[in-house]
Amino acid sequence: MKKDSYLNIKMKLKDLYCVCMGLCSLFLLTLAFSYGITKGFHHWVTEGIEYQNVNIATAITKYAYGMDLGGMAHREVYDALRAGGVAYYSEFLDPLGVTFPDNLHNPTLINDAFRSAASIEALRSPAVVFKDFKPVEPTDIGMAQYYELAFNLFGLKVQSFYYLYSLILLISVVLFFIRHYGNPLYCSVLAAVVMLHLFMFVYCAEFLPPEHRWGVGTVYSSRFISILGILPALHLVIDILKGSRFQWINAVLFGFQGLLLLWLVTVRGTVMWENLWVIATVAILAGMVVVARVWHGKGGDERTLLHLRRLISWPVGIFVLITIGFGAYKSTSTNAFYRISDESLSYHMVWHSIYAGLSQHPGWHDKYGQYHARDGKLFVGDGAPIFAAEHLLETQYGIQRDYIISDLWGHRYKVTERVIKEAYFQFIKKDPRFFAELVFLHRPSLIYNSIRDNFTRIFSFAPFFIYVGFAVTIASLMFALYRFWSDIRMDYLFLLGGVFLGTLGSIGPVMLTFAVRHAINDQAFMLCLMFLLVFPLGVILIYEGIRCRNIGAIFEILKGEREFGEYRSIVGRTQ
């Protein structure tokens, strides 16, 4: 009877603890939102403005005039935005008496430009012809949908972008909490993730000097928005690893998080690593099935069935279905011109960024700088891949460089991307040692230095509540692990493995492209999350080993053969 009473108390304690973690998450969300307002996150058109203004024009074209051009803007809307100051070039800014980058965060200027672009009387009943279309330049087309959704929910103003970011984060947190209410570990992790979002808000505001801040500016910047996909991806990974019994509510929550993650991939291509994190989890489960069957033979039947149940489960099935369905929707809703033309891409150029990353080798300028120059002008950064494409066409095929210039809009980006890809692999073939030094020596060092410098700066400028937040988060995780270890041990091990896999995956984009301070965002988030998971358990295990004067007790606890603290003796007394 006493044992039953103890277990009832434990269950009530679990529920109370989960409620406390939920309230803590809500408080941290409110604090993050308020902090963003004080830092002016709510009135930016982010860099690069000459890409974002096309996406905003696309959103206004549909929002204000009801013209769904499949991810294209009407040129008059685009021109009106630029004339209103949503532009980089001085020809648009000088008549308004403003300069770049100050125009990026001038809400009065931006909102006036939005209203002007939405008030073109000739477009109220237009006869639209294709020459009036303006496709997005090589950037992610889903950002136009982000802006459109923000306008529909919060009105035609720049502040709507930040409000939508905050709403998406809130929805993702609520879905996660509903799914994992009753599990102290996952509720603690949710509070930790929200705490890290608050930390990343401070990170965004402080990790770059003020004179360089315009390169990121706000949390919905294309360089930063991918952190929104971490919690949905974690939700999917946990459900796949757990392989729990099917329930409609869990399936619906999983489906919503999955669709959110897939949509975010279209908003910012680097979110793909989070999608691949989920796919890699499924692939590892498939590998475990094979290993259990082949390595252990007939003796591995039980393990094989366990892993197979996780592999052939409702989370995996739903993820496959929503991926296929969402892919079909995107294909049919996007203007066919993006698929059939050589001019435009509906996503950020990939090979362009990868080739540009070659210049991060310390020996690049001395060894290859002269090969990326014309008429005394050295092409560096984003200019180097374009020059490499032109050079390859001229030297190997006798094709003039204007071959990649579009008669319609700027460059023929799809062709340019293919030529840059060829130039990249030819470079590797020509100088594999240079490439190996970059990938295995210099770039890891650059990533480490960038993360170190960013953390050093942010912890120098971080407000006091960040330190309090980390302390409370660590304490709550320690309490959950110490008090409920018998119930959450396997959940913790699964979670630790999944987050470790995600941390490795987050490094992929910067390993392939640029390891620079303003690109180190997801990586900082995942490293902090990994720390928050490992550190509390490490402290508890050290304490337990000292208390018991038996280092072997640590391994017994990890294997589930022994409990933390006095749990076993309490149960023994109640029996």
C-alpha positions in Angstrom: 0.0 0.0 0.0 2.8 2.3 0.9 4.5 1.5 -2.4 1.4 2.4 -4.3 1.2 5.7 -2.4 4.8 6.4 -3.2 4.2 5.8 -6.9 1.1 8.0 -6.9 3.1 10.8 -5.4 5.8 10.3 -8.0 3.2 10.5 -10.8 1.8 13.7 -9.4 5.3 15.1 -9.0 5.9 14.3 -12.7 2.8 16.2 -13.8 3.6 19.1 -11.5 7.2 19.2 -12.9 6.0 19.1 -16.5 3.6 22.0 -15.8 6.4 24.0 -14.3 8.6 23.4 -17.3 5.7 24.4 -19.6 5.2 27.6 -17.7 9.0 28.2 -17.7 9.0 27.7 -21.5 6.2 30.2 -21.9 8.0 32.7 -19.7 11.2 32.4 -21.7 9.3 32.8 -25.0 7.8 36.0 -23.7 11.2 37.2 -22.5 12.7 36.4 -25.9 9.9 38.2 -27.8 10.3 41.3 -25.6 14.1 41.3 -25.9 13.7 41.2 -29.7 11.5 44.2 -29.6 14.0 46.1 -27.5 16.8 45.2 -30.0 14.7 46.3 -33.0 14.3 42.9 -34.5 10.8 43.8 -35.6 11.6 46.3 -38.4 14.3 44.9 -40.7 14.4 44.0 -44.4 17.3 41.7 -44.1 20.5 41.5 -46.1 20.8 41.0 -49.1 18.1 43.4 -49.8 18.3 43.1 -53.5 17.2 39.5 -53.1 14.7 40.0 -50.4 12.9 42.9 -52.2 12.0 40.4 -55.0 10.5 38.0 -52.4 8.6 40.9 -50.7 7.3 42.1 -54.1 6.1 38.5 -54.8 4.3 38.5 -51.5 2.7 41.9 -52.1 1.7 40.9 -55.7 -0.4 38.1 -54.3 -1.5 39.8 -51.0 -2.6 43.2 -52.5 -3.6 42.2 -56.0 -4.6 38.6 -55.7 -2.2 37.6 -58.5 -0.7 34.1 -57.8 2.2 34.0 -60.2 3.7 30.8 -58.8 6.5 32.5 -56.9 7.1 35.5 -59.1 6.5 39.2 -58.6 4.9 41.7 -60.9 7.6 44.0 -62.1 5.7 47.2 -61.3 5.4 46.1 -57.6 9.1 45.3 -57.6 10.0 48.7 -59.1 7.7 50.5 -56.6 9.5 48.8 -53.7 12.9 49.9 -55.0 11.7 53.4 -55.7 10.5 53.5 -52.1 13.9 52.7 -50.7 13.8 49.0 -50.3 17.0 48.7 -52.4 20.8 48.8 -52.2 21.7 51.1 -55.1 22.2 54.9 -54.5 20.1 55.7 -57.6 17.0 54.7 -55.5 18.2 55.9 -52.2 19.7 59.4 -53.0 16.3 60.9 -54.0 14.9 59.8 -50.6 17.8 61.2 -48.7 18.7 57.8 -47.1 21.7 55.6 -47.3 22.5 51.9 -47.1 22.5 50.1 -44.7 20.4 52.5 -42.6 17.4 51.9 -44.9 17.4 48.2 -43.9 15.9 49.0 -40.5 13.9 52.2 -41.1 10.3 51.1 -40.4 8.7 54.4 -41.6 10.6 54.2 -45.0 9.9 50.5 -45.4 6.2 50.6 -44.5 5.7 53.6 -46.8 7.3 51.6 -49.6 5.1 48.6 -48.9 2.0 50.8 -49.1 3.1 52.4 -52.3 3.8 49.0 -53.9 0.3 47.8 -52.8 -1.5 50.9 -54.2 -0.8 50.7 -57.9 -4.2 51.4 -59.5 -3.2 50.0 -62.9 -2.8 46.6 -61.3 -6.3 46.4 -59.8 -7.5 44.7 -63.0 -4.3 44.0 -64.9 -3.8 42.2 -68.2 -0.7 40.3 -67.1 1.8 39.2 -69.7 4.9 37.2 -69.0 7.3 40.1 -69.6 5.7 41.8 -66.5 6.9 38.9 -64.3 9.9 39.1 -62.1 11.3 35.8 -60.7 13.2 35.6 -57.5 16.9 35.7 -58.1 19.0 32.8 -56.8 17.5 32.7 -53.3 14.9 30.6 -51.6 11.4 31.1 -53.0 9.7 30.0 -49.8 10.7 33.3 -48.2 8.1 35.0 -50.4 5.5 32.7 -48.8 6.9 33.6 -45.4 6.4 37.3 -46.2 2.9 36.7 -47.6 1.8 34.7 -44.6 3.1 37.5 -42.3 1.1 40.1 -44.3 -2.1 38.0 -44.1 -1.8 37.4 -40.4 -0.5 40.7 -39.1 -1.0 43.3 -41.9 1.1 45.0 -44.5 4.0 46.2 -42.4 7.6 45.2 -41.8 6.8 44.4 -38.1 4.7 41.4 -39.3 7.9 39.5 -40.2 9.0 39.3 -36.6 5.6 38.6 -35.3 5.3 35.6 -37.7 8.7 34.3 -36.5 7.5 34.4 -32.9 4.2 32.8 -33.8 6.0 29.9 -35.6 8.3 29.3 -32.6 5.3 29.4 -30.2 3.3 26.9 -32.3 6.3 24.5 -32.4 6.8 24.8 -28.6 3.1 24.1 -27.9 3.0 21.1 -30.3 6.1 19.6 -28.6 4.8 20.2 -25.1 1.4 18.6 -25.8 3.2 15.6 -27.3 5.6 15.0 -24.4 3.6 16.2 -21.5 4.1 13.7 -18.7 7.8 13.0 -19.6 10.0 15.1 -17.3 13.1 14.7 -19.5 11.4 16.0 -22.7 9.7 18.8 -20.9 13.0 19.8 -19.4 14.6 19.7 -22.9 11.8 21.8 -24.2 12.6 24.5 -21.6 16.3 24.2 -22.5 15.5 24.6 -26.3 13.4 27.7 -25.6 16.2 29.0 -23.3 18.6 28.5 -26.2 16.3 30.4 -28.5 16.5 33.3 -26.0 20.3 32.9 -26.0 20.3 32.9 -29.8 18.3 36.2 -29.8 21.1 37.7 -27.6 23.7 36.0 -29.9 22.1 37.6 -33.0 22.2 41.0 -31.3 25.7 40.8 -29.9 27.9 38.4 -31.8 28.7 40.9 -34.5 30.1 44.4 -33.9 27.4 47.2 -34.5 29.1 48.3 -37.8 28.7 44.7 -39.2 25.3 43.9 -37.7 23.4 44.7 -40.8 24.7 41.4 -42.3 22.3 39.5 -40.1 20.1 42.2 -38.4 17.3 40.1 -37.0 16.3 36.5 -36.3 14.2 36.1 -39.5 17.3 36.9 -41.6 18.0 34.2 -44.2 21.3 33.6 -42.4 19.5 33.0 -39.0 16.0 31.7 -39.6 17.1 28.1 -39.9 17.2 27.7 -36.1 13.4 27.6 -36.3 13.6 24.1 -37.7 15.6 22.6 -34.8 12.7 22.0 -32.5 10.4 20.4 -35.2 13.3 18.2 -36.3 14.0 17.2 -32.7 10.3 16.3 -32.3 10.4 14.1 -35.3 13.7 12.4 -34.3 12.4 11.6 -30.8 9.2 10.0 -32.1 11.1 7.9 -34.7 13.6 6.7 -32.1 10.9 5.9 -29.5 8.7 4.0 -31.9 5.7 4.5 -29.5 2.2 3.1 -30.0 0.1 4.9 -32.6 -2.3 7.5 -31.3 -4.2 10.0 -33.5 -3.2 13.0 -31.4 0.5 12.1 -31.6 0.2 11.5 -35.4 -1.4 14.9 -35.9 1.3 16.6 -33.8 4.0 14.8 -35.7 2.4 15.7 -39.0 2.2 19.4 -38.2 5.8 19.6 -37.1 6.9 17.6 -40.2 5.1 20.0 -42.5 6.5 23.0 -40.7 10.0 21.6 -41.1 9.5 20.9 -44.8 8.2 24.3 -45.4 11.1 25.9 -43.6 13.4 24.1 -46.0 11.9 26.1 -48.8 12.3 29.3 -46.8 16.0 28.7 -46.2 17.8 25.9 -47.9 20.2 25.3 -45.0 17.3 23.9 -43.0 17.9 20.8 -45.2 20.5 19.6 -42.7 17.6 19.3 -40.2 15.5 17.4 -42.6 18.6 15.2 -43.3 18.9 14.7 -39.5 15.5 13.0 -39.6 16.4 11.0 -42.7 19.7 9.9 -41.1 17.9 8.7 -38.0 15.7 6.5 -40.2 18.8 5.2 -42.1 20.6 4.4 -38.8 17.6 2.4 -37.6 17.7 0.5 -40.9 21.4 -0.2 -40.4 20.7 -1.4 -36.9 18.2 -3.9 -38.2 20.8 -5.3 -40.6 23.5 -5.4 -38.0 21.3 -7.1 -35.4 20.3 -9.7 -38.0 23.7 -10.3 -39.6 26.1 -9.8 -36.7 24.1 -11.6 -34.1 22.5 -14.2 -36.3 19.5 -16.0 -34.9 20.4 -14.8 -31.4 19.7 -11.3 -32.7 16.0 -11.9 -33.4 14.8 -9.9 -30.5 17.0 -7.0 -31.3 16.1 -7.2 -34.9 12.4 -7.0 -34.1 12.9 -4.1 -31.7 14.8 -2.0 -34.3 12.4 -3.1 -37.1 9.4 -1.9 -35.1 11.0 1.5 -34.8 11.8 1.5 -38.5 8.4 0.3 -39.8 6.4 2.6 -37.5 3.8 5.3 -37.8 6.3 8.2 -37.5 8.4 6.9 -40.4 5.3 6.3 -42.5 3.9 9.8 -41.8 7.2 11.4 -42.6 7.4 9.6 -45.9 3.8 10.6 -46.8 4.1 14.3 -45.9 7.4 14.5 -47.7 5.9 13.1 -50.9 2.7 15.2 -50.5 4.6 18.4 -49.8 6.9 17.9 -52.7 4.0 17.4 -55.0 2.3 20.6 -53.7 5.5 22.6 -54.2 5.9 21.3 -57.7 2.4 22.2 -58.8 2.2 25.6 -57.0 5.5 26.9 -58.4 5.6 28.6 -61.8 6.8 26.2 -64.4 9.3 28.8 -65.6 11.6 27.9 -62.7 11.8 24.3 -64.0 12.0 24.9 -67.8 14.2 28.0 -68.0 17.9 28.4 -67.7 17.6 31.9 -66.2 16.1 31.4 -62.8 16.5 29.2 -59.7 13.8 28.9 -57.0 16.5 28.2 -54.4 19.8 29.6 -53.2 22.7 28.8 -55.4 24.6 25.9 -53.9 27.7 25.4 -56.0 28.3 29.1 -56.1 28.7 29.1 -52.3 30.8 25.9 -52.3 33.2 27.3 -54.8 33.4 30.7 -53.1 34.4 28.7 -49.9 37.7 27.7 -51.6 39.0 31.2 -51.0 39.2 30.5 -47.3 42.4 28.5 -47.8 45.2 30.8 -46.5 47.2 30.2 -49.7 44.3 31.1 -52.0 45.3 34.6 -52.8 49.0 33.8 -53.5 48.4 30.6 -55.5 45.1 31.3 -57.3 44.3 35.0 -56.9 45.9 35.9 -60.2 43.8 33.2 -62.0 40.6 35.0 -60.8 41.5 38.5 -62.1 40.7 40.4 -65.2 42.0 43.8 -66.3 43.6 44.3 -63.0 40.5 43.5 -61.0 40.6 40.7 -58.5 37.4 38.6 -58.2 37.0 37.5 -54.6 34.1 36.2 -52.5 30.9 35.9 -54.5 32.6 37.2 -57.6 35.1 34.3 -57.8 32.7 31.5 -58.8 31.1 33.7 -61.5 34.6 34.5 -62.9 35.5 30.8 -62.7 32.4 29.9 -64.8 33.2 32.6 -67.4 36.9 31.5 -67.5 36.0 27.8 -68.0 33.6 28.7 -70.9 36.2 30.9 -72.6 39.3 28.7 -72.2 37.8 25.3 -72.7 35.0 25.9 -75.1 35.7 29.2 -76.8 32.3 30.6 -75.5 32.1 34.3 -74.7 31.3 35.1 -71.0 28.1 36.8 -72.0 26.7 33.3 -72.6 25.7 33.2 -69.0 24.0 36.6 -69.1 20.2 36.5 -69.5 18.3 38.6 -72.0 15.5 38.6 -69.5 16.9 39.0 -66.0 20.5 39.3 -64.9 22.4 36.0 -65.1 21.2 32.7 -66.5 21.6 31.3 -63.0 20.8 27.7 -63.7 23.4 27.5 -66.4 25.9 29.4 -64.3 25.3 27.0 -61.4 26.1 24.0 -63.6 29.3 25.6 -65.0 30.5 26.5 -61.5 29.9 22.9 -60.4 32.1 21.8 -63.3 34.8 24.4 -62.4 34.7 23.2 -58.8 35.4 19.6 -59.6 38.0 20.5 -62.1 39.7 22.5 -59.4 39.7 19.6 -57.0 41.1 17.3 -59.7 43.9 19.8 -60.5 45.0 20.4 -56.9 43.6 17.8 -54.5 46.2 18.6 -51.9 45.0 22.2 -51.7 41.4 21.0 -51.4 42.4 18.4 -48.7 44.2 21.0 -46.7 41.2 23.3 -46.8 38.7 20.6 -45.8 40.6 18.7 -43.1 42.9 21.4 -41.7 42.0 25.0 -42.3 38.2 24.8 -42.4 37.8 22.9 -39.0 40.2 25.5 -37.6 38.1 28.3 -39.0 34.9 26.8 -37.6 36.5 26.4 -34.2 37.8 29.9 -34.2 34.5 31.4 -35.3 32.6 29.6 -32.6 35.1 30.5 -30.0 35.1 34.1 -31.0 31.3 34.3 -31.1 30.9 32.7 -27.7 33.7 34.9 -26.2 31.9 38.0 -27.5 28.4 37.1 -26.5 29.3 36.0 -23.0 31.1 39.3 -22.6 27.9 41.3 -23.6 25.2 38.9 -22.4 22.7 40.3 -19.9 22.5 38.8 -16.5 19.3 36.9 -17.3 21.2 34.7 -19.7 23.4 33.4 -17.0 20.4 32.8 -14.7 18.6 31.1 -17.5 21.5 28.6 -18.1 21.7 28.0 -14.4 18.0 27.3 -14.0 18.0 25.1 -17.2 20.9 23.0 -15.9 19.4 22.7 -12.5 16.0 21.5 -13.9 17.7 18.9 -16.1 19.7 17.7 -13.1 16.5 17.4 -11.1 14.7 15.4 -13.9 17.6 13.0 -14.4 18.2 12.5 -10.7 14.6 12.1 -9.6 13.1 10.2 -12.5 16.1 8.3 -13.9 14.4 4.9 -13.8 11.6 6.2 -16.1 13.6 8.3 -18.5 17.0 6.4 -18.9 16.3 5.0 -22.4 14.6 8.3 -23.4 17.8 10.1 -22.4 20.1 7.8 -24.2 18.0 8.0 -27.4 17.9 11.8 -27.1 21.6 12.1 -26.5 22.3 10.0 -29.6 19.9 12.0 -31.7 21.2 15.3 -30.6 24.8 14.2 -31.2 23.8 13.2 -34.8 22.1 16.6 -35.3 25.2 18.4 -34.0 27.4 16.7 -36.5 24.8 17.5 -39.2 24.7 21.2 -38.4 28.4 21.5 -39.1 27.9 20.2 -42.7 26.8 23.5 -44.4 29.8 25.5 -43.1 32.2 22.6 -43.8 31.1 22.8 -47.5 30.8 26.6 -47.8 31.9 29.4 -45.5 33.1 29.1 -42.0 32.6 32.7 -40.9 31.2 34.4 -37.8 27.9 35.4 -39.3 27.3 31.8 -40.6 27.8 30.1 -37.2 24.2 29.9 -35.9 22.8 26.4 -36.0 26.1 25.1 -34.9 26.2 27.3 -31.8 22.6 26.2 -30.9 23.3 22.5 -31.3 26.6 22.6 -29.4 24.9 24.4 -26.5 22.1 21.8 -26.5 24.6 19.0 -26.5 26.3 20.7 -23.5 23.1 21.1 -21.6 22.3 17.4 -22.0 25.7 16.0 -21.1 26.8 18.4 -18.3 24.0 17.7 -15.8 24.4 13.9 -16.1 28.2 14.2 -15.7 27.8 16.2 -12.5 25.3 13.7 -11.1 27.4 10.7 -12.0 30.5 12.3 -10.4 28.5 13.1 -7.2 27.1 9.6 -7.1 30.5 8.0 -7.5 31.9 10.1 -4.7 28.9 9.5 -2.4 29.0 5.7 -2.9 32.8 5.6 -2.9 32.4 3.2 -5.8 33.2 4.2 -9.3 31.5 1.0 -10.6 28.2 2.5 -9.4 28.4 4.9 -12.3 28.3 2.1 -14.9 25.6 0.3 -13.0 23.5 3.5 -13.1 24.1 4.0 -16.8 23.1 0.3 -17.5 19.9 0.7 -15.4 21.0 -1.7 -12.7 21.0 0.9 -10.0 19.1 4.1 -9.2 20.3 7.5 -8.2 20.0 8.7 -4.6 17.8 6.9 -2.2 15.2 5.6 -4.6 16.0 1.9 -4.1 16.1 2.1 -0.3 12.7 4.0 -0.3 11.1 1.2 -2.4 12.7 -1.4 -0.2 11.2 0.2 2.9 7.7 0.5 1.4 7.8 -3.2 0.4 
